[in-house]
């Protein structure tokens, strides 16, 4: 915990004189996301008729097992905008990561550096491919860690719905509580497993980066022995997150840059420690 305190203190020192730009790096991707959402709503109102939202649950309840034909254009439009979100927000998000990573190295970059990955096809392609890759890996680990407890929770709910006797309600209640506890453990396990890729975006922000695949492999290697620590480090910011919620999101203007810079600071610490201890940095590749 002493290490966490030192890293947080260093993060606040790094942000001195850069709090305004730090807040803007948080607002720029949010503005891009809001703009895409507004365009989606305008396209639905202009190009498509019928309800503005896709009633997925109702569609799944059809006898045919497929959404009604009138909803396919909406699904297609939603898919297009998801692709556009990836093409726009992935390089922007990695640009914000690069800005913070340079900040913890003592380099206070201008705000325009947030758009760094839009300046060349190589960097832009890496940013988009990293976004696709990390989402696919996240889906795999979520399915692996949450599939069983999530299915058990669903079965418990269905059992309670279809059985109203006192004994059945007691049994179903116990199953529901146990399933919820397993689901919570699954969420924690999933977050710890995903921390194996925590260093990948920072490795991609380095000048000598060789590609997304190598960044992923290096991150998996460097984070061995640190994945639980990454989780506990993130958990130590729980109070700041609750403050953001209590202030209806206004506190996020402070906590967002602070937490992002603190995470970059810890990632830099882990990367440099691995590079100065070759045996630790390469141990996974010897398995």
C-alpha positions in Angstrom: 0.0 0.0 0.0 3.0 2.3 0.5 3.8 1.8 -3.2 0.2 2.8 -4.1 0.4 6.0 -2.0 3.7 6.9 -3.6 2.4 6.4 -7.2 -0.7 8.4 -6.5 1.4 11.2 -5.0 3.6 11.2 -8.1 0.6 11.2 -10.3 -0.7 14.4 -8.7 2.7 16.0 -9.0 2.8 15.0 -12.7 -0.6 16.7 -13.3 0.5 20.0 -11.8 0.0 22.7 -14.4 -1.8 20.2 -16.7 -5.2 19.7 -14.9 -7.0 21.7 -17.5 -5.7 19.7 -20.4 -6.2 16.6 -18.5 -9.9 17.4 -18.1 -10.1 18.2 -21.8 -8.6 14.9 -22.7 -11.5 13.3 -20.9 -14.1 15.5 -22.6 -12.9 15.1 -26.2 -13.7 11.4 -26.5 -16.9 11.9 -24.6 -17.9 14.6 -27.1 -17.1 12.3 -30.0 -19.2 9.5 -28.5 -22.1 11.9 -27.9 -21.9 13.2 -31.4 -22.1 9.7 -32.8 -25.1 9.0 -30.6 -26.9 12.1 -31.8 -26.1 11.2 -35.5 -27.5 7.7 -34.8 -30.8 9.1 -33.4 -31.1 11.6 -36.4 -30.5 8.8 -38.9 -33.2 6.7 -37.2 -35.7 9.5 -37.3 -34.8 10.5 -40.9 -34.2 7.3 -42.7 -36.3 4.7 -40.8 -39.9 4.6 -39.7 -41.4 3.0 -36.6 -40.2 3.0 -33.1 -36.8 4.7 -32.4 -35.5 1.9 -30.2 -35.0 -1.7 -31.1 -37.3 -3.9 -28.8 -34.8 -6.7 -28.6 -36.7 -8.7 -26.0 -39.9 -8.5 -27.9 -38.2 -9.5 -31.1 -36.6 -12.5 -29.4 -40.0 -13.6 -28.3 -41.4 -14.0 -31.8 -42.4 -17.5 -32.8 -40.0 -17.4 -35.7 -37.0 -16.9 -33.4 -35.8 -14.0 -35.5 -36.4 -10.2 -35.2 -39.3 -8.9 -37.4 -38.2 -7.8 -40.9 -38.8 -4.1 -40.1 -36.0 -4.2 -37.5 -33.3 -5.4 -39.7 -32.6 -1.9 -41.1 -32.3 -0.7 -37.5 -29.8 -3.5 -36.7 -27.8 -2.7 -39.8 -27.7 1.0 -38.9 -26.6 0.2 -35.4 -23.8 -2.0 -36.7 -22.6 0.7 -39.0 -22.4 3.2 -36.2 -20.6 0.7 -33.9 -18.0 0.4 -36.6 -17.8 4.2 -36.9 -17.4 4.4 -33.2 -14.4 2.0 -33.3 -12.8 3.9 -36.2 -13.2 7.2 -34.4 -12.9 6.5 -30.7 -10.2 3.8 -30.8 -7.4 6.1 -32.1 -8.7 8.9 -29.9 -8.7 6.8 -26.8 -5.2 5.5 -27.4 -4.1 9.1 -28.1 -5.4 10.1 -24.6 -3.4 7.1 -23.2 -0.3 8.3 -25.0 -0.8 11.9 -23.6 -1.0 10.6 -20.0 1.9 8.2 -20.5 4.1 11.0 -21.8 3.0 13.1 -18.8 4.2 10.5 -16.3 7.6 10.6 -18.1 7.8 14.3 -17.4 6.7 15.5 -20.9 3.7 17.9 -20.8 2.4 17.6 -24.4 0.0 20.0 -26.1 -3.6 18.9 -26.3 -3.3 18.3 -30.1 -1.2 15.2 -29.2 -4.5 13.4 -28.4 -4.9 13.1 -32.2 -1.5 11.5 -32.6 -2.8 8.2 -34.0 -4.8 10.0 -36.8 -1.5 11.2 -38.3 -0.5 8.1 -40.1 -2.0 4.9 -41.4 0.3 2.6 -39.4 -0.5 4.2 -36.1 -4.2 4.5 -37.0 -4.4 0.8 -38.0 -2.7 -0.3 -34.8 -5.1 1.7 -32.7 -8.2 0.2 -34.4 -6.8 -3.3 -34.4 -5.9 -3.0 -30.7 -9.5 -2.0 -30.0 -10.9 -4.9 -31.9 -8.4 -7.3 -30.3 -9.0 -6.2 -26.7 -12.8 -6.4 -27.1 -12.6 -9.9 -28.5 -10.3 -11.0 -25.7 -12.5 -9.4 -23.1 -15.5 -11.2 -24.6 -13.7 -14.5 -24.3 -12.7 -14.0 -20.7 -16.1 -12.7 -19.8 -17.7 -15.8 -21.3 -15.3 -18.1 -19.5 -15.6 -16.4 -16.1 -19.2 -15.4 -16.1 -20.9 -18.0 -18.2 -21.5 -20.6 -15.5 -22.5 -18.3 -12.6 -24.6 -16.2 -15.0 -26.4 -19.3 -16.2 -26.9 -20.5 -12.7 -28.4 -17.1 -11.7 -30.8 -17.2 -14.6 -31.9 -20.7 -13.8 -32.5 -19.7 -10.2 -34.7 -16.8 -11.3 -36.7 -19.0 -13.6 -37.1 -21.6 -10.8 -38.4 -18.9 -8.4 -40.8 -17.6 -11.1 -42.3 -21.0 -11.9 -42.5 -22.4 -8.3 -44.4 -20.5 -5.7 -44.5 -23.1 -2.8 -42.7 -22.2 0.4 -40.1 -24.9 0.1 -39.4 -24.0 -3.5 -39.1 -20.4 -2.6 -36.6 -21.2 0.2 -34.5 -23.4 -2.1 -34.7 -20.9 -4.9 -33.7 -18.1 -2.6 -30.6 -20.0 -1.4 -29.7 -20.8 -5.0 -30.2 -17.2 -6.0 -27.9 -15.9 -3.2 -25.2 -18.5 -4.0 -25.4 -17.7 -7.7 -25.1 -14.0 -7.1 -22.0 -14.6 -4.9 -20.5 -16.8 -7.7 -21.3 -14.1 -10.2 -19.5 -11.5 -8.1 -16.4 -13.8 -7.8 -16.6 -14.4 -11.5 -16.5 -10.6 -12.2 -13.5 -10.2 -9.9 -11.7 -13.1 -11.6 -12.5 -11.7 -15.0 -11.1 -8.4 -14.1 -7.9 -10.0 -12.8 -7.5 -12.1 -15.9 -8.0 -9.1 -18.2 -5.2 -7.3 -16.3 -2.8 -9.4 -18.3 -3.4 -6.9 -21.2 -3.1 -3.8 -18.9 0.2 -2.7 -20.3 -0.6 -3.3 -24.0 -1.9 0.3 -24.7 1.2 1.8 -23.1 3.5 -0.4 -25.1 1.7 0.7 -28.3 2.4 4.3 -27.3 6.1 3.8 -27.3 8.1 4.9 -30.3 9.7 1.5 -30.9 6.5 -0.5 -30.8 6.5 -3.4 -33.2 2.8 -4.1 -33.3 -0.4 -5.1 -31.5 0.5 -8.8 -31.2 3.9 -8.2 -29.7 2.4 -5.6 -27.3 -0.1 -8.2 -26.1 2.5 -10.9 -25.6 4.8 -8.5 -23.8 2.0 -7.3 -21.6 1.1 -10.9 -20.7 4.8 -11.4 -19.8 5.3 -8.2 -17.8 2.1 -8.5 -15.8 2.8 -11.9 -14.3 2.8 -11.5 -10.6 1.1 -8.0 -10.9 -2.4 -8.9 -12.1 -3.9 -9.0 -8.6 -1.9 -5.9 -7.7 -3.4 -4.0 -10.7 -6.9 -5.0 -9.4 -6.2 -3.9 -5.9 -4.7 -0.6 -7.2 -7.9 0.1 -9.1 -10.0 -0.9 -6.1 -8.1 1.7 -4.1 -9.9 4.4 -6.2 -13.3 3.2 -5.2 -13.9 6.2 -2.9 -13.1 8.6 -5.8 -15.6 6.7 -8.0 -18.3 7.0 -5.4 -17.5 10.7 -5.2 -18.1 11.1 -8.9 -21.4 9.3 -8.6 -22.4 11.5 -5.6 -21.7 14.6 -7.6 -23.8 13.4 -10.6 -20.7 12.9 -12.7 -19.1 16.3 -12.1 -16.5 14.8 -9.9 -15.3 12.7 -12.9 -13.7 15.9 -14.3 -11.2 15.5 -11.5 -11.1 11.8 -10.9 -10.9 10.8 -14.6 -7.6 12.5 -15.3 -6.3 11.6 -11.8 -7.1 7.9 -12.1 -5.9 7.8 -15.8 -2.6 9.3 -14.9 -2.2 7.2 -11.8 -2.8 4.0 -13.9 -0.2 5.2 -16.4 2.2 5.8 -13.5 1.8 2.3 -12.2 2.1 0.8 -15.7 5.3 2.7 -16.2 6.6 1.3 -12.9 5.8 -2.3 -13.9 7.3 -1.9 -17.4 10.5 -0.4 -16.1 10.9 -3.0 -13.3 10.6 -5.8 -15.8 13.1 -4.3 -18.2 15.7 -3.9 -15.4 15.2 -7.5 -14.3 15.6 -9.6 -17.5 14.8 -12.9 -15.7 11.4 -11.6 -14.6 10.7 -10.0 -18.0 11.2 -13.2 -20.0 10.1 -15.9 -17.7 6.7 -16.5 -19.4 8.4 -17.2 -22.7 10.4 -20.0 -21.2 7.4 -22.1 -20.3 
